[in-house]
């Protein structure tokens, strides 16, 4: 199959705004109150993606290990902040834990994929490493956000049960073990659902992009399988690390629930 990317002109790109106008008309007609954030999100999408396009051109051409590391760490920090901001009722300082979990899961899984499966030259090739790590981060961010939010929500909902177990001599882990399980399950469920229906209900973005670029569908499928499995592994590791670090912070030195568990953030 001959590889050929069909270019999109500025005029054709501008036409894509019609899609947003349709969604905006629905929002305005039903008075959903989403028109302003939808339009603002569209503007940010155009600006952010345009800027990152120019930035990646420079980074790919420079191809420096130091630049790649700094950019990936910056991406981890932004993803950690976004994940914590989405959650409610969690204490300050969780951003640091989210950052640690994202760095660990992203670098572990991303390094295994790029070095053992893809094998780029050089091994830190920005054109390979940054997109792969970005895919991992985007999905891990959603997973850990769901997990940490569910952890605190479940603990508050079962506060009486947790305190009863502590009073009977249970350790903090024994008292919140079921809450931890529910939290990790919540974080991993969207990824597992995607694994179940990929190829039947949807053609994922990476595979679609490769096919539109002229890549043989069979080759695109191979890459997509690797991507789906690496995302599942990264989400699982990220959720486990963040929930594992977070549950200990819910207890004081005496093993009692912290006061911050009883109230929502900002309350």
N, C-alpha and C positions, 0 to 999 in steps of 0.2 A: 504493500500500500504506500503510495507516495505521500510523504508528510508535507502538509501545506496548511499554514494558519490563515484563515480568512480574516483580514484586518477589519477593524471597526473604526470608521471615520468619526471626526468630531460631531458631525451632524447626526450620524447614527447613534452615537453615545447620548447626545442630547435628547433623542427620541425616547430613550429609556425612561425619561422623566414622566412620560405618559403613564407608565405603570404605577408610579407613585401617586399621580393625580387620581387614578382610579381608586386606589386604596384610600386616599384622602377624601374623595367624594363619598365613599361608603361611611367613613368615620364622621364626616360632617352631617350626612343625612340621618345617621342614627344617633347623633350627638354623643359620641363616645368620648370626646375630649382628647382624642389622640392626634388630631390634625397638626397641632404645633410640634409635638415631639417627633412626629413622622417626618415633617418637613425639615426640622433641625437635624434629625438623624440622616436624612438624605444629603444635606449639605456637608455634614461631617464625613459621610462616606466618600463623597467626591473628593473633598480636600485631603483626608487622611490617606486614601488609596493613591491619589496622585502623588503626594509627597513621598510615600513609601516606595512608589515605583521609581522615582528619580534616585532615592536613597539606595535602593537595592542595586540599581545600575552601577553606582559608584562602589558599593561594597563588593559586588561580584567581580568588578574589574580589579579592585585592590587586593581582594582575597587574602586578608591577613587573619591569622589565628586570634590575635589580641582583639581585633575589631569584632570578630564573630562571637567571642566569649562575652565581651561587654554588651553587645546587642542582645544576646540570648538572656543574660542576667537582667537586663533592663526589661525585656519582655516578660520574664518571670515576675518581676516586681509589679509591673502594670497589671498582669493577670491576677496576682495575689490581692492587690487592692480592689480590683473589680469583683473578685469572688467574695471578699468579705463585705463589700458594700451592698451586694445583693442579698446578704443574709440579715436577718433581724434577730434581736435579742441575744447577741453574742458580745462578750466583753472586749474592751480595748486590748490591743496586743496580739489579737488573733491574726492580724496581717503578717506578722513576723513568722508565725507558725505556718501560715499558708505559703509564704515565700519559701520556707525551708522544704516543705513537702513538694512544691512544684519544681524546685531546683533538683531535688533528689530524684523524683520520678522522671523528669524530663531528660536529665543527663544520663541516667541509667538506661532507660529504654531507648532514647535517641542514639546514644553511643553504640548500643548493641545493634540497632538497625543499620546505622550508617556504616559501621566498621565490619560487621560480620555478614550482613546481607547485601548491601549495596556496594560497599568498597570503593568510594570515590578516590580520585587522585587530584590533588593531595588529600589526605584523610580528613582535613578540616575544610574541604571545599565549601565556600559560602553558598554557592548555588544549590547544593544538596542539603547541607546541615540546617540552614535557616528555615527553608520550607518544611522540612521534616520536624524540626523542633517546634515550629509554629503550629503545625497540625496537632502535635501532642499537647501543647499548652492550651490551645483553644478548647479542646475537649476536656482536659484535666481540670481547667478552671471551672467549667460547669459542674463537673462531678464533685469536686471538693466543696463548692458552694452549697450544693444540695446536702452533702454529707454533714457538714458542720452545722448547718441550719437545723437539720433533723436531729442531730445529737442533743442540742440544747432544748429543742421543742419536746423531744421524747422525755428528757430528764425532768423538765418542768411538769409535763403531764403525769409522770410517774413519781413525783416528788415524795408522796406519802409512802409508796412502795420502797423507794430507795432509802429513805430515812429509817423505815422499819427494818430493812436488811442491815443497815449500819448499826442500829441499836442491838441487833441480835448477834453482832460480832463479825459481820461480813466485811471483807476488804472493799475499798472503793471500786476495784475492778469487778468484784462479784456483785456489787450493788447496781452497777450501771452496765453490766455485760449485755443485757438484752437491748438497752438503748444504743450501745455501740454497734451491735449487729444491725439494728434497724437503720442506723445512720449510714453504714457502709453499703447496705442494700439499696438505700435511696440514691446514693451517689452513683452506683454502678448500673442501676436499672435502665436508664436511657441508653447507655452504651450497649447493654445486652439486647435491648429491643432492636437497636440498629443492626446488630449482628444477625438477628433472626430474620429480618426482612430485606437486607441489602441484596440488590439484584432482582428482587421480586417486586418490591414497592417503589424503590428509588435507585437511581444511579448516582453514586456519591460524587461530590464535586471534583476530586482529583481525577477519578476515572473519566468523568465527563469532559474535563478540560483536556486530558490527553487525547481522547477520541476526537474532539473538535480540532485539536492540533494535528491530526492526521496519523496518530500512533495506532498500530494494529490493536484492535479490541482485546485480543488475547494477552498481549503484553500489558495493556492498561489494566486488565483484570488481575494480573499477577501483582502489580504494584498496589492495587486497591486492597487485595487480600492482606498484604504486608501492613498497609496503613491501618486497616480495621483491627488487626490483631495487636499492633503496637499501641493503638489508642486504648484498647481494652486493658492491656497490661499497665499502661501508664495511669489510667483512671483508678484501677484497683490499688496500685501502689500509693498514689497520691492520697486517696481516701483513707487508706490504712494509716499512713504516716500522720496526716492531719488529725484524724479522730483519735489516734493513739496519743498524740501530743496534747490534744485539747481536753480529753477527759480527765487527766490528772490535774489540770488547772481548775477544775470545778470543785476541788476539795482543798481544805486547808491542811496545815501540818498535822492536825489531830485526826484527820480523816473525815471531817464533817463538811457538808455542802457549803460552798462559799455563798455569801449573800447575793453576789451578782447573778447566781443561777436563778434566784427567785424573781428577778425583775428583768424586763426587756432593756436593751441598750437605749440609753437616752431617757429612761423613765425617771 
